Amino acid sequence: MDMTLMVVGVVIILALGFDFINGFHDTANAIATSVSTRALPPRVAILMAATMNFVGALTFTGVAKTIGGSIADPAKLENGLEIVAAALISAIIWNLVTWWFGIPSSSSHALIGALAGAVFAGAGMDYLNLGGFKSIVIGLIISPIIAFVVGYIVMTILKWIFGRHSPHTVNKGFRTCQIITAAFQSFTHGTNDAQKAMGIITFALVTAQVQTDMEVQLWVKIAAATAMALGTSIGGWKIIKTMGTKIFKIEPINGFAADLSAASVIMSATLTHLPISTTHAITSAILGVGSAKRFSAVKWGVAGRIVITWFITIPICAVLAMIILKVIHFVFY
């Protein structure tokens, strides 16, 4: 078998591995609120999330093209396959570390930071598309702010509408509504997060001259969607606990507001082909909803530790990818 095709195969396996880990790492994005309020039993919630993730992943490809072509031009990289491999290994390591400690970090930040670092180390600054990289990073920074504001506004409106009703009656009704918003949240998660693996695989295929453009092939869509769904079916219980119980005590009306807000932001990003962090979106929406409920109800210490992780993910993954790329070159060349 041609060595290039063998390396492509390894990269595809790594990309699907990243997608699988992304699935169980980010399951909490879709179901933490519905599980914590007992709107859905955990196993039912995970099955629904896996199904809707799969459907969402097959629906769009705009984000995949952005990931695959905005940070660097894969056709111009002589060692593009090694660069992609280093980036994927870096992002996988960071995802596993943050999952182990129950920290809802961003798989998007990890992958984008790692890819930028690997391109810089493997090809140099001239091959790094700073304009595309900056636009992606700006989207990653702005989206959680928007999610926070939307969550605050939605919860404020719901308080105004239902404030005079019995909390028991209100929460009973919204517990049912949460099933719908959790499904919507899972769908949007698939439309944005699964496409990142599709984009990386397509990046590798163009680098290896297996194809000449950034169109995502059907088998790539199905493979990435399946990997994401399988990962989701396992469930990231540590992160679910952090997001569902440790930020503030979530009631069904709060969970509904957070899921609706986050899913709306993610869907808007998908439609504009912008890769954002679904983790940041739902966490920020929860913070916004909690602030609208009662500012003192939010455990800001926990929120602060989460935010710190957000800021350090890109540089850590970039440096880690640089180191891994050097190791790859040392071992194989």
Contacts in CASP RR format, 6 or more apart in sequence:
PFRMAT RR
TARGET T0000
AUTHOR 0000-0000-0000
METHOD contacts of the structure
MODEL  1
MDMTLMVVGVVIILALGFDFINGFHDTANAIATSVSTRALPPRVAILMAA
TMNFVGALTFTGVAKTIGGSIADPAKLENGLEIVAAALISAIIWNLVTWW
FGIPSSSSHALIGALAGAVFAGAGMDYLNLGGFKSIVIGLIISPIIAFVV
GYIVMTILKWIFGRHSPHTVNKGFRTCQIITAAFQSFTHGTNDAQKAMGI
ITFALVTAQVQTDMEVQLWVKIAAATAMALGTSIGGWKIIKTMGTKIFKI
EPINGFAADLSAASVIMSATLTHLPISTTHAITSAILGVGSAKRFSAVKW
GVAGRIVITWFITIPICAVLAMIILKVIHFVFY
4 81 0 8 1.000
4 208 0 8 1.000
5 208 0 8 1.000
5 210 0 8 1.000
7 81 0 8 1.000
7 82 0 8 1.000
7 85 0 8 1.000
7 208 0 8 1.000
8 81 0 8 1.000
8 204 0 8 1.000
8 205 0 8 1.000
8 208 0 8 1.000
8 210 0 8 1.000
10 85 0 8 1.000
11 81 0 8 1.000
11 84 0 8 1.000
11 85 0 8 1.000
11 88 0 8 1.000
11 200 0 8 1.000
11 201 0 8 1.000
11 204 0 8 1.000
12 201 0 8 1.000
12 204 0 8 1.000
12 223 0 8 1.000
14 84 0 8 1.000
14 85 0 8 1.000
14 88 0 8 1.000
14 89 0 8 1.000
14 92 0 8 1.000
15 84 0 8 1.000
15 88 0 8 1.000
15 197 0 8 1.000
15 200 0 8 1.000
15 201 0 8 1.000
15 204 0 8 1.000
15 224 0 8 1.000
16 197 0 8 1.000
16 201 0 8 1.000
16 223 0 8 1.000
16 224 0 8 1.000
16 227 0 8 1.000
17 92 0 8 1.000
17 227 0 8 1.000
18 88 0 8 1.000
18 91 0 8 1.000
18 92 0 8 1.000
18 95 0 8 1.000
18 107 0 8 1.000
18 111 0 8 1.000
18 197 0 8 1.000
18 200 0 8 1.000
19 194 0 8 1.000
19 196 0 8 1.000
19 197 0 8 1.000
19 224 0 8 1.000
19 227 0 8 1.000
19 228 0 8 1.000
20 227 0 8 1.000
20 228 0 8 1.000
20 230 0 8 1.000
20 231 0 8 1.000
21 92 0 8 1.000
21 95 0 8 1.000
21 96 0 8 1.000
21 99 0 8 1.000
21 107 0 8 1.000
21 231 0 8 1.000
22 95 0 8 1.000
22 107 0 8 1.000
22 193 0 8 1.000
22 194 0 8 1.000
22 196 0 8 1.000
22 197 0 8 1.000
22 228 0 8 1.000
22 231 0 8 1.000
23 53 0 8 1.000
23 193 0 8 1.000
23 227 0 8 1.000
23 228 0 8 1.000
23 229 0 8 1.000
23 231 0 8 1.000
23 232 0 8 1.000
23 234 0 8 1.000
23 235 0 8 1.000
24 99 0 8 1.000
24 231 0 8 1.000
24 232 0 8 1.000
24 234 0 8 1.000
24 235 0 8 1.000
24 236 0 8 1.000
25 95 0 8 1.000
25 98 0 8 1.000
25 99 0 8 1.000
25 107 0 8 1.000
25 236 0 8 1.000
25 239 0 8 1.000
26 107 0 8 1.000
26 189 0 8 1.000
26 193 0 8 1.000
26 232 0 8 1.000
26 239 0 8 1.000
26 278 0 8 1.000
26 279 0 8 1.000
27 46 0 8 1.000
27 49 0 8 1.000
27 231 0 8 1.000
27 232 0 8 1.000
27 234 0 8 1.000
27 235 0 8 1.000
27 236 0 8 1.000
27 239 0 8 1.000
27 240 0 8 1.000
28 104 0 8 1.000
28 235 0 8 1.000
28 236 0 8 1.000
28 239 0 8 1.000
28 240 0 8 1.000
28 242 0 8 1.000
28 243 0 8 1.000
28 244 0 8 1.000
28 279 0 8 1.000
28 282 0 8 1.000
29 104 0 8 1.000
29 185 0 8 1.000
29 189 0 8 1.000
29 243 0 8 1.000
29 262 0 8 1.000
29 278 0 8 1.000
29 279 0 8 1.000
29 281 0 8 1.000
29 282 0 8 1.000
30 45 0 8 1.000
30 49 0 8 1.000
30 52 0 8 1.000
30 53 0 8 1.000
30 182 0 8 1.000
30 185 0 8 1.000
30 186 0 8 1.000
30 189 0 8 1.000
30 232 0 8 1.000
30 259 0 8 1.000
30 282 0 8 1.000
31 40 0 8 1.000
31 42 0 8 1.000
31 45 0 8 1.000
31 46 0 8 1.000
31 48 0 8 1.000
31 49 0 8 1.000
31 182 0 8 1.000
31 185 0 8 1.000
31 186 0 8 1.000
31 240 0 8 1.000
32 239 0 8 1.000
32 240 0 8 1.000
32 243 0 8 1.000
32 244 0 8 1.000
32 282 0 8 1.000
33 39 0 8 1.000
33 178 0 8 1.000
33 182 0 8 1.000
33 243 0 8 1.000
33 244 0 8 1.000
33 250 0 8 1.000
33 254 0 8 1.000
33 255 0 8 1.000
33 256 0 8 1.000
33 258 0 8 1.000
33 259 0 8 1.000
33 282 0 8 1.000
33 286 0 8 1.000
34 40 0 8 1.000
34 45 0 8 1.000
34 178 0 8 1.000
34 179 0 8 1.000
34 181 0 8 1.000
34 182 0 8 1.000
34 255 0 8 1.000
34 259 0 8 1.000
35 41 0 8 1.000
35 42 0 8 1.000
35 45 0 8 1.000
35 240 0 8 1.000
35 244 0 8 1.000
36 240 0 8 1.000
36 244 0 8 1.000
36 245 0 8 1.000
36 250 0 8 1.000
37 171 0 8 1.000
37 175 0 8 1.000
37 178 0 8 1.000
37 250 0 8 1.000
37 251 0 8 1.000
37 252 0 8 1.000
37 254 0 8 1.000
37 255 0 8 1.000
38 175 0 8 1.000
39 175 0 8 1.000
39 176 0 8 1.000
39 178 0 8 1.000
39 179 0 8 1.000
39 182 0 8 1.000
39 252 0 8 1.000
40 48 0 8 1.000
40 178 0 8 1.000
40 179 0 8 1.000
40 182 0 8 1.000
45 182 0 8 1.000
46 232 0 8 1.000
46 233 0 8 1.000
46 234 0 8 1.000
46 235 0 8 1.000
47 233 0 8 1.000
48 179 0 8 1.000
48 182 0 8 1.000
48 183 0 8 1.000
48 186 0 8 1.000
49 182 0 8 1.000
49 186 0 8 1.000
49 189 0 8 1.000
49 232 0 8 1.000
50 186 0 8 1.000
50 229 0 8 1.000
50 230 0 8 1.000
50 231 0 8 1.000
50 232 0 8 1.000
50 233 0 8 1.000
51 186 0 8 1.000
51 229 0 8 1.000
52 183 0 8 1.000
52 184 0 8 1.000
52 186 0 8 1.000
52 187 0 8 1.000
52 189 0 8 1.000
52 190 0 8 1.000
53 186 0 8 1.000
53 187 0 8 1.000
53 189 0 8 1.000
53 190 0 8 1.000
53 193 0 8 1.000
53 194 0 8 1.000
53 225 0 8 1.000
53 228 0 8 1.000
53 229 0 8 1.000
53 232 0 8 1.000
54 190 0 8 1.000
54 225 0 8 1.000
54 226 0 8 1.000
54 228 0 8 1.000
54 229 0 8 1.000
55 187 0 8 1.000
55 190 0 8 1.000
56 187 0 8 1.000
56 188 0 8 1.000
56 189 0 8 1.000
56 190 0 8 1.000
56 191 0 8 1.000
56 194 0 8 1.000
56 225 0 8 1.000
57 190 0 8 1.000
57 191 0 8 1.000
57 194 0 8 1.000
57 195 0 8 1.000
57 198 0 8 1.000
57 221 0 8 1.000
57 224 0 8 1.000
57 225 0 8 1.000
57 228 0 8 1.000
57 229 0 8 1.000
58 221 0 8 1.000
58 222 0 8 1.000
58 225 0 8 1.000
59 187 0 8 1.000
59 191 0 8 1.000
60 191 0 8 1.000
60 195 0 8 1.000
60 270 0 8 1.000
60 271 0 8 1.000
61 195 0 8 1.000
61 198 0 8 1.000
61 215 0 8 1.000
61 216 0 8 1.000
61 221 0 8 1.000
62 195 0 8 1.000
62 270 0 8 1.000
62 273 0 8 1.000
63 191 0 8 1.000
63 192 0 8 1.000
63 195 0 8 1.000
63 196 0 8 1.000
63 269 0 8 1.000
63 270 0 8 1.000
63 273 0 8 1.000
63 274 0 8 1.000
63 275 0 8 1.000
64 195 0 8 1.000
64 196 0 8 1.000
64 198 0 8 1.000
64 199 0 8 1.000
64 202 0 8 1.000
64 214 0 8 1.000
64 216 0 8 1.000
65 199 0 8 1.000
65 202 0 8 1.000
65 214 0 8 1.000
65 215 0 8 1.000
65 216 0 8 1.000
65 273 0 8 1.000
66 136 0 8 1.000
66 273 0 8 1.000
66 274 0 8 1.000
66 275 0 8 1.000
67 111 0 8 1.000
67 112 0 8 1.000
67 195 0 8 1.000
67 196 0 8 1.000
67 198 0 8 1.000
67 199 0 8 1.000
67 200 0 8 1.000
67 203 0 8 1.000
67 275 0 8 1.000
68 74 0 8 1.000
68 199 0 8 1.000
68 200 0 8 1.000
68 202 0 8 1.000
68 203 0 8 1.000
68 214 0 8 1.000
69 129 0 8 1.000
69 203 0 8 1.000
69 214 0 8 1.000
70 129 0 8 1.000
70 132 0 8 1.000
70 133 0 8 1.000
70 135 0 8 1.000
70 136 0 8 1.000
71 112 0 8 1.000
71 115 0 8 1.000
71 116 0 8 1.000
71 119 0 8 1.000
71 128 0 8 1.000
71 129 0 8 1.000
71 132 0 8 1.000
71 133 0 8 1.000
71 136 0 8 1.000
72 83 0 8 1.000
72 115 0 8 1.000
72 119 0 8 1.000
72 123 0 8 1.000
72 127 0 8 1.000
72 128 0 8 1.000
72 129 0 8 1.000
73 127 0 8 1.000
73 129 0 8 1.000
74 80 0 8 1.000
74 203 0 8 1.000
74 204 0 8 1.000
74 206 0 8 1.000
74 207 0 8 1.000
75 206 0 8 1.000
75 207 0 8 1.000
75 212 0 8 1.000
76 127 0 8 1.000
77 83 0 8 1.000
77 119 0 8 1.000
77 123 0 8 1.000
77 127 0 8 1.000
77 207 0 8 1.000
78 123 0 8 1.000
79 122 0 8 1.000
79 123 0 8 1.000
80 123 0 8 1.000
80 204 0 8 1.000
80 207 0 8 1.000
81 204 0 8 1.000
81 207 0 8 1.000
81 208 0 8 1.000
82 122 0 8 1.000
82 325 0 8 1.000
82 328 0 8 1.000
82 329 0 8 1.000
83 115 0 8 1.000
83 118 0 8 1.000
83 119 0 8 1.000
83 122 0 8 1.000
83 123 0 8 1.000
83 325 0 8 1.000
84 115 0 8 1.000
84 118 0 8 1.000
84 200 0 8 1.000
84 203 0 8 1.000
84 204 0 8 1.000
84 207 0 8 1.000
85 328 0 8 1.000
86 114 0 8 1.000
86 118 0 8 1.000
86 121 0 8 1.000
86 321 0 8 1.000
86 322 0 8 1.000
86 324 0 8 1.000
86 325 0 8 1.000
86 328 0 8 1.000
87 111 0 8 1.000
87 113 0 8 1.000
87 114 0 8 1.000
87 115 0 8 1.000
87 117 0 8 1.000
87 118 0 8 1.000
87 200 0 8 1.000
87 321 0 8 1.000
88 111 0 8 1.000
88 114 0 8 1.000
88 200 0 8 1.000
89 321 0 8 1.000
89 324 0 8 1.000
90 110 0 8 1.000
90 114 0 8 1.000
90 118 0 8 1.000
90 317 0 8 1.000
90 318 0 8 1.000
90 320 0 8 1.000
90 321 0 8 1.000
90 324 0 8 1.000
91 107 0 8 1.000
91 110 0 8 1.000
91 111 0 8 1.000
91 113 0 8 1.000
91 114 0 8 1.000
91 317 0 8 1.000
91 321 0 8 1.000
93 320 0 8 1.000
94 105 0 8 1.000
94 110 0 8 1.000
94 114 0 8 1.000
94 313 0 8 1.000
94 316 0 8 1.000
94 317 0 8 1.000
94 320 0 8 1.000
95 105 0 8 1.000
95 107 0 8 1.000
95 110 0 8 1.000
98 104 0 8 1.000
98 105 0 8 1.000
98 309 0 8 1.000
99 236 0 8 1.000
99 238 0 8 1.000
99 239 0 8 1.000
100 238 0 8 1.000
101 238 0 8 1.000
102 238 0 8 1.000
102 239 0 8 1.000
102 241 0 8 1.000
102 242 0 8 1.000
103 239 0 8 1.000
103 242 0 8 1.000
103 305 0 8 1.000
103 306 0 8 1.000
103 309 0 8 1.000
104 239 0 8 1.000
104 242 0 8 1.000
104 243 0 8 1.000
104 279 0 8 1.000
104 283 0 8 1.000
104 306 0 8 1.000
104 309 0 8 1.000
105 279 0 8 1.000
105 309 0 8 1.000
105 310 0 8 1.000
105 313 0 8 1.000
106 140 0 8 1.000
106 277 0 8 1.000
106 279 0 8 1.000
106 280 0 8 1.000
106 310 0 8 1.000
106 313 0 8 1.000
107 193 0 8 1.000
107 196 0 8 1.000
107 277 0 8 1.000
107 279 0 8 1.000
108 140 0 8 1.000
108 193 0 8 1.000
108 196 0 8 1.000
108 275 0 8 1.000
108 276 0 8 1.000
108 277 0 8 1.000
108 278 0 8 1.000
108 279 0 8 1.000
109 140 0 8 1.000
109 277 0 8 1.000
109 310 0 8 1.000
109 313 0 8 1.000
109 314 0 8 1.000
109 317 0 8 1.000
110 313 0 8 1.000
110 314 0 8 1.000
110 317 0 8 1.000
111 196 0 8 1.000
111 200 0 8 1.000
111 317 0 8 1.000
112 133 0 8 1.000
112 136 0 8 1.000
112 137 0 8 1.000
112 140 0 8 1.000
112 275 0 8 1.000
112 314 0 8 1.000
113 313 0 8 1.000
113 314 0 8 1.000
113 315 0 8 1.000
113 317 0 8 1.000
113 318 0 8 1.000
113 321 0 8 1.000
114 317 0 8 1.000
114 318 0 8 1.000
114 320 0 8 1.000
114 321 0 8 1.000
115 200 0 8 1.000
115 321 0 8 1.000
116 128 0 8 1.000
116 133 0 8 1.000
116 314 0 8 1.000
116 318 0 8 1.000
117 317 0 8 1.000
117 318 0 8 1.000
117 319 0 8 1.000
117 321 0 8 1.000
117 322 0 8 1.000
118 321 0 8 1.000
118 322 0 8 1.000
118 324 0 8 1.000
118 325 0 8 1.000
119 127 0 8 1.000
119 128 0 8 1.000
120 128 0 8 1.000
120 318 0 8 1.000
120 322 0 8 1.000
121 321 0 8 1.000
121 322 0 8 1.000
121 325 0 8 1.000
121 326 0 8 1.000
122 325 0 8 1.000
136 274 0 8 1.000
136 275 0 8 1.000
137 314 0 8 1.000
139 269 0 8 1.000
139 274 0 8 1.000
139 276 0 8 1.000
140 275 0 8 1.000
140 276 0 8 1.000
140 277 0 8 1.000
140 280 0 8 1.000
143 265 0 8 1.000
143 269 0 8 1.000
143 274 0 8 1.000
143 276 0 8 1.000
143 277 0 8 1.000
143 280 0 8 1.000
143 281 0 8 1.000
143 284 0 8 1.000
144 277 0 8 1.000
144 280 0 8 1.000
144 281 0 8 1.000
144 283 0 8 1.000
144 284 0 8 1.000
144 310 0 8 1.000
145 284 0 8 1.000
146 265 0 8 1.000
147 261 0 8 1.000
147 262 0 8 1.000
147 265 0 8 1.000
147 280 0 8 1.000
147 281 0 8 1.000
147 282 0 8 1.000
147 284 0 8 1.000
147 285 0 8 1.000
147 288 0 8 1.000
148 284 0 8 1.000
148 285 0 8 1.000
148 287 0 8 1.000
148 288 0 8 1.000
148 291 0 8 1.000
149 288 0 8 1.000
150 261 0 8 1.000
150 264 0 8 1.000
150 265 0 8 1.000
150 285 0 8 1.000
151 257 0 8 1.000
151 258 0 8 1.000
151 261 0 8 1.000
151 285 0 8 1.000
151 288 0 8 1.000
151 289 0 8 1.000
151 292 0 8 1.000
152 288 0 8 1.000
152 289 0 8 1.000
152 291 0 8 1.000
152 292 0 8 1.000
153 292 0 8 1.000
154 257 0 8 1.000
154 260 0 8 1.000
154 261 0 8 1.000
154 289 0 8 1.000
155 253 0 8 1.000
155 254 0 8 1.000
155 257 0 8 1.000
155 288 0 8 1.000
155 289 0 8 1.000
155 290 0 8 1.000
155 292 0 8 1.000
155 293 0 8 1.000
156 292 0 8 1.000
158 253 0 8 1.000
158 256 0 8 1.000
158 257 0 8 1.000
159 292 0 8 1.000
159 293 0 8 1.000
162 170 0 8 1.000
162 253 0 8 1.000
163 170 0 8 1.000
167 251 0 8 1.000
170 252 0 8 1.000
170 253 0 8 1.000
171 251 0 8 1.000
171 252 0 8 1.000
171 253 0 8 1.000
172 252 0 8 1.000
173 252 0 8 1.000
174 251 0 8 1.000
174 252 0 8 1.000
174 253 0 8 1.000
174 255 0 8 1.000
174 256 0 8 1.000
175 252 0 8 1.000
177 252 0 8 1.000
177 256 0 8 1.000
178 252 0 8 1.000
178 255 0 8 1.000
178 256 0 8 1.000
178 259 0 8 1.000
181 255 0 8 1.000
181 256 0 8 1.000
181 259 0 8 1.000
181 260 0 8 1.000
181 263 0 8 1.000
182 259 0 8 1.000
184 259 0 8 1.000
184 260 0 8 1.000
184 263 0 8 1.000
185 259 0 8 1.000
185 262 0 8 1.000
185 263 0 8 1.000
185 266 0 8 1.000
185 282 0 8 1.000
186 232 0 8 1.000
187 263 0 8 1.000
188 262 0 8 1.000
188 263 0 8 1.000
188 266 0 8 1.000
188 267 0 8 1.000
188 270 0 8 1.000
188 278 0 8 1.000
189 266 0 8 1.000
189 278 0 8 1.000
190 225 0 8 1.000
190 228 0 8 1.000
191 266 0 8 1.000
191 267 0 8 1.000
191 270 0 8 1.000
192 266 0 8 1.000
192 269 0 8 1.000
192 270 0 8 1.000
192 275 0 8 1.000
192 276 0 8 1.000
192 278 0 8 1.000
193 228 0 8 1.000
193 278 0 8 1.000
194 224 0 8 1.000
194 225 0 8 1.000
194 227 0 8 1.000
194 228 0 8 1.000
195 216 0 8 1.000
195 224 0 8 1.000
195 270 0 8 1.000
195 275 0 8 1.000
196 275 0 8 1.000
197 224 0 8 1.000
197 227 0 8 1.000
197 228 0 8 1.000
198 216 0 8 1.000
198 220 0 8 1.000
198 221 0 8 1.000
198 224 0 8 1.000
199 214 0 8 1.000
199 216 0 8 1.000
199 220 0 8 1.000
201 220 0 8 1.000
201 223 0 8 1.000
201 224 0 8 1.000
202 211 0 8 1.000
202 214 0 8 1.000
202 215 0 8 1.000
202 216 0 8 1.000
202 217 0 8 1.000
202 220 0 8 1.000
203 214 0 8 1.000
205 211 0 8 1.000
205 217 0 8 1.000
205 220 0 8 1.000
206 212 0 8 1.000
206 213 0 8 1.000
206 214 0 8 1.000
211 217 0 8 1.000
242 302 0 8 1.000
242 306 0 8 1.000
243 282 0 8 1.000
243 283 0 8 1.000
243 286 0 8 1.000
244 250 0 8 1.000
244 286 0 8 1.000
246 299 0 8 1.000
246 302 0 8 1.000
247 283 0 8 1.000
247 286 0 8 1.000
247 287 0 8 1.000
247 290 0 8 1.000
247 298 0 8 1.000
247 299 0 8 1.000
247 302 0 8 1.000
247 303 0 8 1.000
248 254 0 8 1.000
248 286 0 8 1.000
248 290 0 8 1.000
248 293 0 8 1.000
248 297 0 8 1.000
248 298 0 8 1.000
248 299 0 8 1.000
249 297 0 8 1.000
250 258 0 8 1.000
250 286 0 8 1.000
254 286 0 8 1.000
254 289 0 8 1.000
254 290 0 8 1.000
254 293 0 8 1.000
255 286 0 8 1.000
255 289 0 8 1.000
257 285 0 8 1.000
257 289 0 8 1.000
257 292 0 8 1.000
258 282 0 8 1.000
258 285 0 8 1.000
258 286 0 8 1.000
258 288 0 8 1.000
258 289 0 8 1.000
259 282 0 8 1.000
259 285 0 8 1.000
261 285 0 8 1.000
261 288 0 8 1.000
261 289 0 8 1.000
262 278 0 8 1.000
262 281 0 8 1.000
262 282 0 8 1.000
262 284 0 8 1.000
262 285 0 8 1.000
265 276 0 8 1.000
265 281 0 8 1.000
265 285 0 8 1.000
266 276 0 8 1.000
266 278 0 8 1.000
266 281 0 8 1.000
269 275 0 8 1.000
269 276 0 8 1.000
277 310 0 8 1.000
280 310 0 8 1.000
283 303 0 8 1.000
283 306 0 8 1.000
287 298 0 8 1.000
287 303 0 8 1.000
290 297 0 8 1.000
290 298 0 8 1.000
291 298 0 8 1.000
END
